[in-house]
């Protein structure tokens, strides 16, 4: 049973990082600019934080009813979904701007300091990842109510470890693919950084339009 729990955690979180987003696109940019060694530092640090984050959210999800409306959850006078979107808009704009500002920089030496910087970057983005809150509230609640996993401490720990492995596999896939595309098609770092920045800006614009439609549509 614990093996199945572990595999569910792997599959579920890996699935969550397949769509392009701020985390995997940032990792792709880091891989292209700094190389795979720095990318691994980011991936491992991020995934370790993800393990603890998943455990906390799964502990909370078991108290949430099956028909919970995420949009009905409020923090103060604001809906949780609104606060998450606002935070993500700001984060995407900042990260898009950083990607754009780095478009003219050449690959930097793979020094010990840069590896530490990549690890710290992974920790920061692991903590500042509010989009995972509604993700685990929904899917965590789903797997618990369908009795795919139990809510005992050993089960949730194994599930969270699987979640960390899932994010590691998915993010490594993005890093490897980014490096492969760059080498296969001899694309410049400048072009890829610009594309990543534009994509992050588009994600931020999508969230802005979404909130405009929700409040004024």
C-alpha positions as CSV (number, residue, x, y, z in Angstrom):
1,X,0.0,0.0,0.0
2,X,2.8,2.4,0.8
3,X,4.4,1.7,-2.5
4,X,1.2,2.6,-4.3
5,X,1.0,5.8,-2.1
6,X,4.5,6.7,-3.2
7,X,3.8,6.2,-6.8
8,X,0.6,8.2,-6.6
9,X,2.6,11.1,-5.1
10,X,5.2,10.8,-7.9
11,X,2.6,10.8,-10.7
12,X,0.4,13.5,-9.3
13,X,3.1,16.1,-8.7
14,X,5.0,15.3,-11.9
15,X,1.7,15.9,-13.7
16,X,1.3,19.3,-12.0
17,X,4.7,20.5,-13.4
18,X,4.1,19.4,-17.0
19,X,2.3,22.6,-18.1
20,X,4.7,25.5,-18.7
21,X,4.8,27.8,-15.7
22,X,7.0,30.1,-13.7
23,X,9.0,27.2,-12.1
24,X,9.8,25.1,-15.1
25,X,10.4,28.0,-17.4
26,X,12.8,29.6,-14.8
27,X,14.6,26.3,-14.6
28,X,14.9,26.1,-18.4
29,X,16.4,29.6,-18.4
30,X,18.8,28.6,-15.6
31,X,19.9,25.5,-17.4
32,X,20.6,27.4,-20.6
33,X,22.5,30.2,-18.8
34,X,24.3,28.2,-16.1
35,X,24.4,24.5,-17.2
36,X,23.0,21.3,-15.8
37,X,25.0,21.3,-12.6
38,X,23.4,24.5,-11.5
39,X,20.0,23.2,-12.7
40,X,20.4,20.1,-10.5
41,X,21.1,22.3,-7.5
42,X,17.9,24.2,-8.2
43,X,15.9,21.0,-8.8
44,X,17.0,19.2,-5.6
45,X,16.5,22.3,-3.4
46,X,13.1,23.0,-4.8
47,X,12.0,19.4,-4.5
48,X,13.1,19.1,-0.8
49,X,11.0,22.2,0.0
50,X,8.1,20.6,-2.0
51,X,8.2,17.5,0.2
52,X,7.5,19.6,3.3
53,X,5.0,21.8,1.5
54,X,3.1,18.8,0.3
55,X,3.0,17.2,3.7
56,X,1.6,20.4,5.2
57,X,-1.0,20.8,2.5
58,X,-2.1,17.2,2.7
59,X,-2.6,17.5,6.5
60,X,-4.8,20.5,5.8
61,X,-6.6,18.9,2.8
62,X,-8.0,16.0,4.9
63,X,-10.1,18.6,6.8
64,X,-11.5,20.0,3.6
65,X,-14.9,18.6,2.4
66,X,-15.2,17.1,-1.0
67,X,-17.4,19.9,-2.3
68,X,-15.2,22.7,-1.1
69,X,-15.3,25.8,-3.3
70,X,-11.7,27.1,-3.5
71,X,-13.1,30.5,-4.5
72,X,-15.2,30.6,-1.3
73,X,-12.1,30.4,1.0
74,X,-11.2,33.8,2.2
75,X,-8.2,35.5,3.8
76,X,-9.5,38.6,5.5
77,X,-11.8,40.3,2.9
78,X,-10.2,38.6,-0.1
79,X,-10.8,35.3,-1.8
80,X,-7.9,32.9,-1.7
81,X,-7.9,32.5,-5.5
82,X,-7.7,36.2,-5.9
83,X,-4.7,36.5,-3.6
84,X,-2.9,33.6,-5.3
85,X,-3.5,35.2,-8.7
86,X,-2.2,38.6,-7.5
87,X,0.9,37.1,-6.0
88,X,1.5,35.1,-9.2
89,X,1.1,38.1,-11.4
90,X,3.7,40.0,-9.4
91,X,6.0,37.0,-9.3
92,X,5.7,36.3,-13.1
93,X,6.3,40.0,-13.9
94,X,9.5,40.0,-11.7
95,X,10.8,36.7,-13.2
96,X,9.9,37.8,-16.7
97,X,11.8,41.0,-16.2
98,X,14.8,39.1,-14.8
99,X,14.7,36.8,-17.8
100,X,14.6,39.7,-20.2
101,X,17.4,41.6,-18.4
102,X,19.6,38.4,-18.7
103,X,19.0,38.0,-22.5
104,X,22.3,39.7,-23.3
105,X,24.4,38.0,-20.7
106,X,26.7,35.1,-21.8
107,X,26.9,31.9,-19.9
108,X,28.6,32.4,-16.6
109,X,31.3,30.2,-15.1
110,X,30.0,27.3,-13.0
111,X,31.6,28.4,-9.8
112,X,30.8,27.2,-6.3
113,X,29.0,30.5,-5.6
114,X,26.7,30.1,-8.5
115,X,25.8,26.6,-7.4
116,X,24.9,28.0,-4.0
117,X,22.9,30.7,-5.7
118,X,21.0,28.1,-7.7
119,X,20.2,26.1,-4.5
120,X,19.0,29.3,-2.8
121,X,16.9,30.2,-5.8
122,X,15.3,26.7,-5.7
123,X,14.5,27.1,-2.0
124,X,13.0,30.6,-2.5
125,X,10.8,29.5,-5.4
126,X,9.8,26.4,-3.5
127,X,8.5,28.6,-0.6
128,X,7.0,31.2,-2.9
129,X,4.9,28.8,-4.9
130,X,1.3,29.7,-3.9
131,X,-0.2,28.1,-7.0
132,X,0.4,24.7,-5.3
133,X,-2.1,25.7,-2.6
134,X,-5.3,25.2,-4.7
135,X,-3.6,22.3,-6.5
136,X,-3.1,20.3,-3.4
137,X,-6.5,21.4,-1.9
138,X,-8.2,19.9,-4.9
139,X,-6.1,16.9,-5.8
140,X,-5.1,16.1,-2.2
141,X,-8.7,16.1,-1.2
142,X,-9.5,14.0,-4.2
143,X,-7.1,11.2,-3.5
144,X,-8.0,11.1,0.2
145,X,-11.8,11.0,-0.4
146,X,-11.4,8.3,-3.0
147,X,-9.2,6.3,-0.5
148,X,-6.3,6.1,-2.8
149,X,-4.1,7.0,0.2
150,X,-4.7,7.0,3.9
151,X,-4.3,10.0,6.2
152,X,-1.9,8.3,8.7
153,X,1.4,10.0,9.3
154,X,3.5,7.2,7.5
155,X,1.2,7.4,4.5
156,X,1.4,11.2,4.2
157,X,5.1,11.1,4.6
158,X,5.6,8.5,1.9
159,X,3.2,10.4,-0.4
160,X,5.1,13.7,0.2
161,X,8.4,12.0,-0.6
162,X,6.8,10.7,-3.8
163,X,5.7,14.3,-4.5
164,X,9.3,15.4,-4.2
165,X,10.5,12.7,-6.6
166,X,7.7,13.6,-9.0
167,X,8.8,17.3,-9.1
168,X,12.4,16.2,-9.5
169,X,11.6,14.0,-12.5
170,X,9.4,16.6,-14.2
171,X,11.8,19.5,-13.7
172,X,14.8,17.4,-14.8
173,X,12.8,16.6,-18.0
174,X,12.4,20.4,-18.6
175,X,16.0,21.1,-17.9
176,X,17.2,18.3,-20.2
177,X,14.7,19.3,-22.9
178,X,15.8,23.0,-22.7
179,X,19.5,21.9,-23.1
180,X,18.6,19.5,-25.9
181,X,16.7,22.2,-27.9
182,X,19.5,24.7,-27.5
183,X,22.1,22.2,-28.7
184,X,20.0,20.6,-31.4
185,X,18.9,23.8,-33.1
186,X,21.9,25.9,-32.0
187,X,19.6,28.5,-30.5
188,X,21.3,31.4,-28.8
189,X,20.8,32.1,-25.1
190,X,19.5,35.5,-26.1
191,X,16.7,34.1,-28.1
192,X,15.6,31.6,-25.5
193,X,15.8,34.1,-22.7
194,X,13.6,36.5,-24.7
195,X,11.1,33.7,-25.4
196,X,10.9,32.7,-21.8
197,X,10.5,36.3,-20.7
198,X,7.6,36.8,-23.2
199,X,5.9,33.6,-22.1
200,X,6.1,34.6,-18.4
201,X,4.6,38.0,-19.3
202,X,1.8,36.3,-21.2
203,X,1.0,34.1,-18.2
204,X,0.8,37.2,-16.0
205,X,-1.4,38.9,-18.6
206,X,-3.7,35.8,-18.7
207,X,-4.1,36.0,-14.9
208,X,-4.9,39.8,-15.1
209,X,-7.6,39.1,-17.8
210,X,-8.9,36.2,-15.7
211,X,-9.5,38.5,-12.7
212,X,-11.0,41.3,-14.9
213,X,-13.5,38.8,-16.3
214,X,-14.3,37.4,-12.9
215,X,-14.9,40.8,-11.3
216,X,-16.3,42.8,-14.2
217,X,-17.5,40.2,-16.7
